[in-house]
Structure formats: structure tokens, C-alpha cells
Amino acid sequence: MAKLAAGTYGDALFELAVEENQIDSLAEEIEVIRTALKENKDFEKILMHPEIPKEKKVQAVEEVFKGRISDALTGFMTIVVRKGRYSELQDIFAYFIARVKEYKKIGVAEVISAVPLREEQKQKIERKLLDTTAYETMEISYKVNTDLIGGMTVRIGDRIVDSTIRSRLDKLTSGLMKISIV
């Protein structure tokens, strides 16, 4: 249910940003708000507290953010609080940022390899991803997982390319387990 709400509210915010031609400015404001909310857990506790009336929560949002961020974003946040969806605000913002990146043709990928990659390998991976997708630029995070033995996995959204030795061994093991010896 939370993903549905994040998508619904995130889409509404994105449509507002496109309509008002404020995609970049709202994305920047949202990144600042996300950081501020993560760093200030006391504010989150107030907005999550079940015994504090919604109007007090709305008042707190307005006092903290009004004049510091756009009126559109302040208004959006008060709507989210009034609807009792504050706990999903980070998910809504993450969804919005993902929509902005898609709109701007920025791909987000995660590459997990068995060993640290050299810079020329990273550049080759980026070129390959740009050549095989519709993205114009890529944001790639690199991680190392020695359990993979060799190879790498590449994840873009819900698509995964797994060329690890670990996955090949798992497939081989699975195939061998199906063989019956008579």
C-alpha cells in the first residue's frame, strides 16, 4: 500500500513540477528536505506521534518550511501530513526523484563486482550501458562482493544482468541435481 501511495503522490508532485516548469528547483529542494529530515529525527517523531493532532503537525511543517522552500512544496507537504501519509514522505520524494531522472534520461545503475574495478573498466561499463539503453547519462554506483568469485551484476531499475561465476556455478549445481543416476 505504501508503494501505491508513494507513486500516487509522487506522480502528482511530478505533474505539478512539469506544469509549473519547476522540475530542477523542486528536485533540489526535495534533496535538501530529505537530508534535513534524516538529520532531525525529533521533527519526525513529532509528525509521527499518534496523539498530536494533524493540525498541530501541519502547523509545525508550515513553521519549519514556509519561506525556506517553495510554496508549492510546502503546500504539498501539508497535504501529505493532513492525509496521514507523513511516514511515506521519504518514499514519495524518492519516487519523485526517480521520475525526474527518467524524464531527464539519466540512468541509475548499480554494479557489483567480485573485485574493485579499474577506472578504464568503469568507463567501458558506462559506455556499454549508454549504448544499450535510451539514457543520455548514467549515475553508477560500484560495490564489491567477494562472494561472487568473479564477474559482475548490473542492476538498472528492476532489470538485472548477472554474469557472475557464482550464478553460473549455482545453475550448474541445479542442473546436476536434476540428473538422476540409474
Summary of the structure (lengths in Angstrom):
residues: 182
radius of gyration: 21.9
end to end distance: 51.2
largest distance: 78.4
contacts: 481
relative contact order: 0.12
helix: 64%
strand: 15%
